[in-house]
């Protein structure tokens, strides 16, 4: 079953991630768990860049589910071009989506994934409204 990325999404961040030798498994391709690490890397880099870092002592983003579509095998050596998108902002949640390409093969999709993110108050362990400044970034 493949999860489709929505047409209506906003590109908010791009970055290059090196494929490390240790990302590969016994089958000589990037291990499935590494794809989720790439999704996490760009999501956290973007959140930190916009001032929405995870904050265990206050409020911040928490992932409540995640998925990855494995389309083609990534292999060492190389670099991944990761593109971060956002969509469907609500009162306390939003969706993130990522596409992964190789920098030496732009436009050729190797994987896509996403996560539902909820803004949480860490002390009460409950959802909280998205801050107005952050909600504005998601539009």
N, C-alpha and C positions, 0 to 999 in steps of 0.2 A: 504494500500500500504506500503510495507516494502522497505526501502532503504538498499541496500547491501553494505557492506564494501568491498573495493577492496582487492584482493589477494596481490597485490604489495603495501605493506605499511611497514614502518619502526617503530619498537617499540622504543620509546624514553624516556618513563617515566612510573613509577608505583607508586601508593600510596594507603594507606588505609584511608577510610573516615568513621567515625562513623555514623550509622543511629541514628538520634535523635528522641525522642518521638514526637517532634513538626513537624517532616517531614511527619508524617502520617495524613491522612484525616479521614473523618467520616466513610469511608469504612474499616478502620483499616489496610490500607496498605500505603506505601509511595506515597504521592501525585505526580502527573505527573510533576508539576513544580519543585519538588525537584530533579528529575532526571536531569533536565537541570542545576540545581545548581551544582550537582555532576560533570557534564561535564565541567562546568565553573571552578570549583575549581581545577580540575587536569590541565586544559588548562593553567590557570593563574599561578599555582604553577610551571609547567614546564617552561613557558616563563620567569618567574622570576629567576628560577634556572639557565637558560642559558644566562641570561643578556638581555632578550628581553621584559622587563616589558612594559606594556602600558604607554605611555608618552604623557599627554595632552599638553605639551609645546614643543614637538619635533616630532620625528617619532616613530611609533610603530604599533602593530597589532590591527586590527579592524575586528570584525566578520560581515560578510555580509549575511550569512544565517546559519541556524542550523536545525538539525533534531534529533529525538530520536525514536528508535524502542523499544517499551515496550514489553518484551518477557515474563517475569514472574514477579509476584508481590514481591517487597521487603517489608519486615516487620521489625518492631522494636521488640526485640533488635537485634543488629548485626553490622557487619562492611562490607563495600563495598571495594572490591579490584578493583581499577580503573586502566586501562592500556591505555596509550596515544600513538597514532601512528600518523605519518605524511606521506603524499604522494603528488605526483604531484606538486612539486614546479615549479613555473613559474617566470616570470620577477618580478612581484609584489605580487603574491599570492601563497598560498599553502593550502592544505586540512589537517584537523586534524580529527582523528577518535578515539573513546573511546569505550572500552568494560567494562561492569560492572558485576562483580561476587560477591558473598558473600565469605568472607574469610573462613567460615566454610563449603563451598561447592565449592572448587576450580574447575575450568573447566566448571561449569554450568553457562551459560550465562543468565543474568537477563535483560540486556538491552545493546543496542549499539547505538552509535550516532556519530555525526560529525558536522563539521562546515567548511565553506570556510572562510579563513582569508586573508585579504588584508593588506599589509604594507602601511601605510598612513602618509602623512605629515599633522600634526594637524593644522598648521597655514593656509596652502593653502586648506586644506580639499580635497586633491587629492591623488591618489595612488602614491607611490614612489617605486623605485626598492628595492628589498630585499637587505639589506647589505650583502656584500660578505661573511663575517664571519658567518652570520645567514644562508644564502643559502647553505653554506658548511655543516652545521649541518643537513640540510634536505635531503641531498643525501643519 
